[in-house]
Amino acid sequence: MPGPILNFTIFTKSTPHALRAISLATFPPAFLILLIQGICTSRVNPAIGILPLFFSSAFAALLLANEKKCGCQASGLTGTPIHLVFDLMLGIGLLVCLILSWVFMANFDDGLGVMWGTYGTNFLICNLYVLTFMAHEIALLTATASSIFTSLRDNSKKRCRRA
């Protein structure tokens, strides 16, 4: 008997897996809705949000593929300062697009453009939440590791002084 068409086991592995998978899964509907909005209104905002959304999804796909290839559980999805930098840069890009979208949507003449824009920005908000949560987790891991190394260094200095 063949397996299910959609495999949802990635959402049950761990929090980083689920969040990166959500980031990847939100791109196709967001692309479609934001593209339709841009075509209907002949305006760039909020359709320009496709760009940071694409890079966020590509980053998530890269991390998930790398994690699957190396077999490491969740450490391939979080934990390094480079992940923190990329998550923060992508989050700032999404936040800028969101703010500009909200500012320029107030000037739309038709309700259809506002409706499509609002639905499209919901995906941007979801992805911004994922990036913010992941950056927060990485910052906590980095701070914890830094404090552990500092306390180990301080303890070793105390032992050297006693000897």
C-alpha positions as CSV (number, residue, x, y, z in Angstrom):
1,M,0.0,0.0,0.0
2,P,1.5,3.3,-1.0
3,G,2.2,6.0,1.7
4,P,0.3,9.2,2.1
5,I,0.6,11.8,-0.5
6,L,1.7,14.5,2.0
7,N,4.1,13.5,4.7
8,F,3.6,15.6,7.8
9,T,6.1,13.8,10.0
10,I,8.5,16.8,9.7
11,F,6.1,18.8,11.8
12,T,6.3,16.4,14.7
13,K,10.1,16.0,15.0
14,S,11.0,19.1,17.0
15,T,10.3,22.8,17.3
16,P,13.0,23.9,14.9
17,H,11.9,21.3,12.3
18,A,8.3,22.4,12.5
19,L,9.1,26.1,12.3
20,R,11.5,25.7,9.4
21,A,8.9,23.5,7.6
22,I,6.2,26.1,8.2
23,S,8.5,28.7,6.7
24,L,9.0,26.5,3.7
25,A,5.3,25.6,3.4
26,T,4.0,29.1,3.5
27,F,5.9,30.2,0.4
28,P,3.7,28.8,-2.4
29,P,0.4,30.2,-1.2
30,A,2.0,33.5,-0.3
31,F,3.6,33.8,-3.7
32,L,0.3,33.2,-5.4
33,I,-1.7,35.6,-3.3
34,L,1.0,38.4,-3.4
35,L,1.5,38.0,-7.1
36,I,-2.3,38.2,-7.7
37,Q,-2.4,41.3,-5.5
38,G,0.5,43.0,-7.4
39,I,-1.2,42.2,-10.8
40,C,-4.6,43.4,-9.7
41,T,-3.5,46.7,-8.1
42,S,-0.5,47.3,-10.4
43,R,1.5,48.3,-7.3
44,V,4.7,46.9,-5.9
45,N,3.7,46.8,-2.2
46,P,3.0,44.3,-0.6
47,A,3.9,42.0,-3.5
48,I,7.6,42.9,-3.0
49,G,7.4,40.8,0.2
50,I,7.9,37.8,-2.1
51,L,11.6,38.5,-2.1
52,P,12.4,38.2,1.6
53,L,9.8,35.4,1.8
54,F,11.7,33.5,-1.0
55,F,15.0,33.9,0.7
56,S,13.5,32.8,4.0
57,S,12.0,29.7,2.4
58,A,15.2,28.9,0.6
59,F,17.2,29.2,3.8
60,A,14.7,26.9,5.5
61,A,15.0,24.4,2.6
62,L,18.7,24.5,2.7
63,L,18.8,23.8,6.5
64,L,16.3,21.0,6.3
65,A,18.1,19.4,3.4
66,N,21.4,19.7,5.2
67,E,19.9,18.3,8.3
68,K,18.5,15.3,6.4
69,K,21.8,14.7,4.7
70,C,24.0,14.8,7.8
71,G,21.4,13.0,10.0
72,C,21.9,15.4,12.9
73,Q,18.7,16.0,14.9
74,A,18.0,19.7,15.5
75,S,21.6,21.1,15.8
76,G,21.7,21.6,12.0
77,L,18.8,23.9,12.2
78,T,19.9,26.1,15.1
79,G,22.8,26.9,17.3
80,T,25.4,28.8,15.3
81,P,26.0,32.5,15.1
82,I,25.7,32.4,11.3
83,H,22.2,31.1,11.7
84,L,21.5,34.0,14.0
85,V,22.8,36.5,11.5
86,F,20.8,35.0,8.6
87,D,17.6,34.8,10.7
88,L,18.0,38.4,11.8
89,M,18.7,39.7,8.3
90,L,15.8,37.9,6.8
91,G,13.6,39.0,9.7
92,I,14.6,42.7,9.2
93,G,13.8,42.3,5.4
94,L,10.4,40.9,6.2
95,L,9.7,43.6,8.8
96,V,10.6,46.4,6.4
97,C,8.3,44.9,3.7
98,L,5.5,44.5,6.2
99,I,5.7,48.1,7.4
100,L,5.9,49.5,3.9
101,S,2.9,47.3,2.9
102,W,0.8,48.5,5.7
103,V,1.7,52.1,5.0
104,F,1.0,51.9,1.2
105,M,-2.2,49.7,1.6
106,A,-3.9,52.6,3.3
107,N,-3.8,54.4,0.0
108,F,-5.5,51.7,-2.1
109,D,-8.7,52.8,-3.8
110,D,-10.3,49.4,-4.1
111,G,-11.2,46.9,-1.5
112,L,-9.9,44.0,-3.6
113,G,-6.3,45.2,-3.4
114,V,-6.6,45.7,0.4
115,M,-8.1,42.2,0.8
116,W,-5.4,40.4,-1.3
117,G,-2.7,42.5,0.4
118,T,-4.0,41.7,3.9
119,Y,-4.1,38.0,3.1
120,G,-0.7,38.1,1.6
121,T,0.9,39.9,4.6
122,N,-0.4,37.2,6.9
123,F,2.1,34.8,5.4
124,L,4.8,37.5,5.9
125,I,3.8,37.8,9.5
126,C,3.9,34.1,10.0
127,N,7.4,33.9,8.5
128,L,8.6,36.9,10.6
129,Y,7.4,35.0,13.7
130,V,9.3,31.9,12.7
131,L,12.5,33.9,12.1
132,T,12.1,35.9,15.3
133,F,11.6,32.7,17.4
134,M,14.5,31.0,15.8
135,A,16.8,34.0,16.3
136,H,15.7,34.2,20.0
137,E,16.4,30.5,20.5
138,I,19.8,30.8,18.9
139,A,20.6,33.9,21.0
140,L,19.7,32.0,24.1
141,L,21.8,29.0,23.1
142,T,24.8,31.3,22.4
143,A,24.4,33.2,25.7
144,T,24.1,29.9,27.6
145,A,27.2,28.5,25.9
146,S,29.1,31.7,26.5
147,S,28.2,31.7,30.2
148,I,29.1,28.1,30.6
149,F,32.5,28.7,29.0
150,T,33.0,31.8,31.2
151,S,32.2,29.9,34.3
152,L,34.5,27.0,33.3
153,R,37.3,29.5,32.6
154,D,36.8,31.2,35.9
155,N,36.8,27.9,37.8
156,S,40.0,26.8,36.1
157,K,41.7,30.1,37.1
158,K,40.6,29.6,40.7
159,R,42.0,26.1,40.7
160,C,45.3,27.4,39.3
161,R,45.6,30.0,42.0
162,R,44.9,27.5,44.8
163,A,47.7,25.2,43.5
